[in-house]
Amino acid sequence: MRFGLFIPQGWRLDLVGTPTEQHWPVMRDLAAYADAGEWDSLWVYDHFHTVPVPTDEATHEAWTLMAAYAATTSRIKLGQMCTAMSYRNPVYLAKVAATVDVISGGRVQMGIGGGWYEHEWRAYGYGFPSAGVRLARLDEGVQIMRDAWRDGRVSLDGKHYQVDGAIVAPKPLQDGGIPLWIAGGGEKVTLRIAARYAQYTNFTSEPDGFAHKSQILAEHCKEVGTDYGAIVRSANFNAVVGTSESDVAERLERIRARQIPVAGEPAVDAMLANVASPDSATGTPEQVVERLKRLRDLGCEYAIVYFPEAAYDRSGIELFEREVIPALG
């Protein structure tokens, strides 16, 4: 099992109380820490407004951060979980990603999905088309990016996107283009797109759901003639790791106390209930290893881990590195 680390960027209220001028130093230093350690990749979210509710707190833009991390790290892979296709023209996005790949020396990953956060869609003037339209855009956009990175030029006369001889030069440094992580578990469309184009998938960490989505992906691969075994399956995990259950509870309470003045008690409690769910990586190291082993045994080869206290306290990350990664890596 390989591991990726989410870097706090404000979206999940994980920079609350940090002065704005300190946001980049905090993010940059944690990225450098991950770059020097055992993490295979670092990740950001592609969102504009905070959760669990929109607030005036910072949410730093994903692809700007990708370029910054490309320039300030040297080894670690760089991903987004996940870029919303409709937020940027796909050939423009292919160009941006190729540039970042060159800056990084060939380390960019393309996490891509249909998008879901209706409030920010409407606030930014994107409307909020049906799921069918969002996924059809995903399908066409992935084709555009794949061809642009492979050939350096791309044309597509699609229903949603029209591209006529667009030049994407330089191409990415990575042979065959930037790896595609198709995110989402929609069984009829998203997983079929993943079967056609993905090198990686990303869907639920709930064990029964993970096994079911894996089966559906395998069926789509058989139908479209691709190699199911060549697609790496991943999942995201929230993590608050402590030396004891009481330590974990105290950490969760500190997060709660920091976020409630900004987002309100009901919303924060609902979000933290998800952080501490039975499918999370929250608990003592022994508990976390047991949960992740179950997913690994179901074929999950990659865990992307989010620590909500990362900007304030790295001790949970360090405990994870000492006792969880060695047991599963």
C-alpha positions in Angstrom: 0.0 0.0 0.0 1.2 3.5 -0.9 0.3 6.7 0.9 -0.6 10.2 -0.1 -1.0 13.2 2.3 -3.5 16.0 1.9 -1.9 19.4 2.6 -4.3 21.9 4.5 -5.4 24.7 2.2 -8.4 26.1 4.2 -11.2 24.3 2.4 -12.1 22.1 5.4 -11.5 25.0 7.9 -8.0 23.6 8.5 -6.2 27.0 8.5 -8.6 28.8 10.9 -6.8 31.1 13.3 -3.6 31.2 11.1 -2.8 34.7 9.8 -3.1 34.9 6.0 0.5 35.8 5.6 1.4 32.5 7.3 -0.8 30.3 5.2 1.8 29.7 2.5 4.7 29.1 4.9 2.5 26.5 6.8 1.5 24.7 3.6 5.0 24.9 2.0 6.7 23.6 5.1 4.3 20.7 5.5 4.8 19.8 1.8 8.6 19.9 2.3 8.2 17.6 5.3 6.2 15.1 3.3 8.7 15.4 0.4 11.5 14.4 2.8 9.6 11.5 4.3 7.8 8.3 3.4 4.8 9.8 1.5 4.4 8.9 -2.1 2.3 11.9 -3.0 0.8 15.2 -1.7 -2.8 16.3 -2.5 -5.0 19.4 -2.4 -8.7 19.8 -3.0 -10.2 21.7 -6.0 -12.7 23.9 -4.3 -13.5 27.6 -3.9 -15.8 27.8 -0.8 -15.3 26.1 2.5 -17.2 23.1 4.0 -19.2 22.1 5.9 -20.7 25.5 5.1 -19.5 28.4 3.0 -17.7 30.9 5.1 -15.3 33.8 4.5 -12.3 31.7 5.6 -9.6 31.1 3.0 -9.7 28.3 0.4 -6.5 28.4 -1.7 -6.8 27.5 -5.4 -5.7 24.0 -6.3 -3.7 24.5 -9.5 -1.9 27.6 -8.2 -0.8 25.4 -5.3 0.3 22.7 -7.8 2.7 25.1 -9.5 4.0 26.3 -6.1 4.6 22.8 -4.9 6.2 21.8 -8.2 8.8 24.5 -7.6 9.4 23.9 -3.9 9.5 20.1 -3.7 11.8 17.7 -5.4 10.6 14.1 -5.1 7.0 13.7 -4.1 4.1 13.3 -6.6 1.6 16.2 -6.8 -2.2 15.6 -7.1 -5.6 17.1 -6.7 -8.6 15.1 -5.4 -10.1 16.1 -7.4 -10.1 18.7 -10.2 -13.7 19.5 -11.3 -13.8 19.3 -15.1 -16.3 22.0 -15.6 -14.3 24.6 -13.7 -11.7 25.0 -16.5 -11.7 24.5 -20.2 -10.2 21.0 -20.6 -7.5 21.9 -23.2 -6.6 24.9 -21.1 -6.3 22.6 -18.1 -4.2 20.2 -20.2 -1.9 23.1 -20.9 -1.7 24.1 -17.2 -1.0 20.6 -16.1 1.7 20.0 -18.7 3.4 23.2 -17.6 3.3 22.2 -14.0 4.6 18.7 -14.9 7.6 20.3 -16.6 8.3 22.6 -13.6 8.1 19.5 -11.3 10.3 17.3 -13.4 7.5 15.0 -14.2 5.6 14.5 -10.9 2.0 15.7 -11.6 -1.0 13.5 -11.2 -4.4 14.5 -12.7 -7.2 13.7 -10.2 -10.4 14.5 -12.2 -14.1 14.3 -11.6 -17.5 15.7 -12.5 -17.8 18.1 -9.6 -20.6 18.3 -7.0 -20.5 21.4 -4.7 -23.6 23.2 -6.0 -23.1 26.4 -3.9 -19.7 27.2 -5.3 -20.8 26.3 -8.9 -23.6 28.8 -8.8 -21.6 31.4 -6.9 -18.9 31.4 -9.5 -21.3 31.6 -12.4 -21.0 28.0 -13.7 -24.7 27.2 -13.2 -25.2 23.7 -12.0 -26.0 21.3 -14.9 -27.4 17.9 -14.4 -25.2 15.0 -13.3 -25.5 13.6 -16.8 -24.1 16.8 -18.3 -21.3 17.0 -15.8 -20.3 13.5 -16.5 -20.5 13.9 -20.2 -18.2 16.9 -19.9 -15.9 14.7 -17.9 -15.8 12.0 -20.6 -15.0 14.5 -23.4 -12.5 16.4 -21.2 -10.6 13.3 -20.3 -10.3 12.4 -24.0 -9.0 15.9 -24.8 -6.4 15.9 -22.1 -5.2 12.4 -23.0 -4.8 13.2 -26.7 -3.2 16.6 -25.9 -0.6 15.1 -23.7 0.1 12.2 -26.0 0.2 14.0 -29.3 0.9 17.7 -28.5 -2.1 18.7 -30.6 -5.8 17.9 -30.1 -9.1 18.3 -31.9 -12.5 17.2 -30.7 -15.9 18.1 -32.0 -17.9 17.1 -29.0 -21.3 17.9 -27.7 -19.9 19.9 -24.8 -16.3 20.8 -25.9 -15.0 21.8 -29.3 -11.2 21.9 -29.8 -9.7 22.6 -33.2 -6.0 21.8 -33.6 -5.0 23.2 -30.2 -1.3 22.9 -29.6 -0.2 21.8 -26.1 3.6 22.3 -26.1 5.6 21.4 -24.3 4.0 18.0 -23.6 4.3 16.6 -20.1 7.6 15.0 -19.2 6.0 11.8 -18.3 5.8 9.1 -21.0 2.3 8.7 -22.2 1.2 11.9 -20.4 0.0 12.7 -16.9 -1.5 9.8 -15.0 -5.3 10.1 -14.8 -7.1 9.4 -11.5 -10.8 9.2 -12.3 -12.6 10.0 -9.0 -16.1 9.0 -8.1 -18.1 5.8 -7.8 -21.0 6.4 -10.2 -21.6 2.9 -11.5 -23.1 3.5 -15.0 -20.9 6.4 -16.2 -18.0 7.4 -13.9 -16.7 3.9 -13.5 -17.1 3.2 -17.2 -15.0 6.4 -18.0 -12.5 5.1 -15.5 -12.4 1.7 -17.2 -11.6 3.4 -20.5 -9.0 6.0 -19.5 -7.8 5.7 -15.9 -4.6 4.6 -14.5 -6.0 5.1 -11.0 -9.5 5.2 -9.5 -10.7 6.8 -6.3 -14.0 5.9 -4.6 -15.5 5.0 -1.2 -13.4 3.7 1.7 -16.4 1.8 3.2 -15.4 -1.8 2.8 -18.6 -3.3 1.3 -19.0 -0.3 -1.0 -15.3 -0.5 -2.1 -15.7 -4.2 -3.0 -18.9 -3.5 -4.9 -17.5 -0.6 -6.9 -14.4 -2.7 -7.7 -16.7 -5.4 -9.1 -18.5 -2.9 -11.2 -15.2 -1.4 -12.5 -14.0 -4.9 -13.4 -17.2 -5.5 -15.4 -16.8 -2.2 -17.3 -13.1 -3.1 -18.0 -14.2 -6.4 -19.5 -16.9 -4.7 -21.7 -14.5 -2.0 -23.0 -11.5 -4.3 -23.4 -9.1 -2.8 -20.8 -7.0 -4.4 -18.2 -8.7 -4.2 -14.8 -5.6 -5.4 -13.0 -3.6 -2.4 -14.4 -5.8 0.2 -12.7 -4.7 1.1 -9.2 -7.7 1.5 -6.8 -7.4 4.2 -4.1 -9.5 5.7 -1.4 -9.4 8.7 0.8 -9.3 8.5 4.6 -9.8 11.1 7.3 -7.3 10.6 10.1 -7.0 11.8 13.7 -4.4 9.4 15.2 -3.5 9.3 18.9 -1.7 7.2 21.4 -4.9 6.2 23.1 -8.6 6.6 22.6 -8.6 9.4 25.1 -5.9 11.1 23.2 -7.9 10.8 20.0 -11.0 12.2 21.7 -9.0 15.2 23.0 -7.6 15.9 19.5 -11.1 15.8 18.1 -12.3 18.2 20.7 -9.6 20.7 19.9 -10.6 20.6 16.3 -14.2 21.1 17.2 -13.4 24.1 19.5 -11.4 25.8 16.7 -14.0 25.4 14.0 -17.4 25.9 15.8 -17.0 29.7 16.1 -16.6 29.9 12.3 -19.1 27.3 11.0 -21.5 26.6 13.9 -22.0 23.6 16.1 -24.4 21.4 14.0 -22.3 21.7 10.8 -19.0 21.0 12.6 -20.3 18.1 14.6 -21.7 16.5 11.4 -18.3 16.9 9.7 -16.4 15.5 12.6 -18.8 12.6 12.8 -17.5 11.7 9.4 -13.9 12.2 10.4 -14.4 9.7 13.2 -16.5 7.2 11.3 -15.8 3.5 11.3 -14.5 3.8 7.8 -12.0 6.5 8.7 -8.3 6.2 9.7 -9.1 7.8 13.1 -8.1 6.0 16.2 -5.0 4.4 17.8 -2.4 3.1 15.4 -3.5 -0.5 16.0 -7.1 0.4 15.1 -6.1 2.3 12.0 -3.8 -0.6 10.8 -6.7 -3.0 11.2 -9.1 -0.8 9.2 -6.6 -0.2 6.4 -5.6 -3.8 6.2 -9.2 -4.7 5.5 -9.3 -2.3 2.5 -5.9 -3.5 1.3 -7.2 -7.0 1.3 -10.0 -5.9 -0.9 -7.6 -4.5 -3.4 -7.1 -0.9 -2.2 -3.5 -0.2 -3.1 -3.3 3.5 -2.3 -4.6 5.5 0.7 -4.8 9.3 0.6 -4.9 10.6 4.1 -6.3 13.8 5.5 -5.3 15.0 8.9 -7.5 18.0 10.0 -5.0 19.1 12.6 -2.0 19.1 10.2 -1.5 22.9 10.2 -1.3 23.0 14.0 0.1 19.7 15.1 2.1 17.1 13.2 2.3 14.6 16.0 -0.6 12.6 14.6 1.1 12.5 11.2 4.3 11.4 12.9 2.6 8.6 14.8 1.0 7.4 11.5 4.4 7.4 9.8 6.0 5.5 12.7 3.4 2.8 13.3 0.9 2.7 10.4 2.9 3.0 7.2 5.5 0.4 8.1 2.7 -2.1 8.9 1.1 -1.7 5.5 3.7 -0.2 3.1 
